[in-house]
Amino acid sequence: MGSQLKKGETSQSTKNRIMYSYYALDLFSILAKANTNAKGKHWKTKKKLSKLELCKFMAEHNKSFRQIWLLTHPGKSYPKQTSHYEGKTELGKQFYRSNVADGRRSGRINKIRKLFEKLAPGRKQKGYYFRDGKKVKIEI
């Protein structure tokens, strides 16, 4: 007895799920290209972060990822990091399993890149991440 959708319409929850997947994968691809030893030092290692560690880093420290999650999950609050409940870390693992490691969804990264190149030819894509309280700009 819920609301009936007309033919060709999609529900808001489906739109939010797809938007979250595309936006977060785009942010992940920007951070993956900028993955340097600088972030490795933050995690007390000298090597580059793996994809899983990068997803955890995004969920724990990246304000852009947090805003994307809050925008696409209305009515929910972003998980807090406590000593017994690793909410943000689990969110990063969940994003990795459902989007990055899933071959059907990780192919969307190339679609996003091609779309950006068609919409803005010759322009570099810009992104931001926060490190040690400072905003760091990335151009790809």
Buried (B, 14 or more C-beta within 10 A) or exposed (E): EEEEEEEEEEEEEEEBBEEBBBBBBBBBBBBBEBBEEEBBEEEEEEEEBEBBBBBBBBBBBBEBBBEBBEEBBEEEEBBEEEEEEBBBBEBBBEBBEBBBEEEEBBEBBEEBBEEBEEEEEEEEBEBEBEBEEEEEEBEE
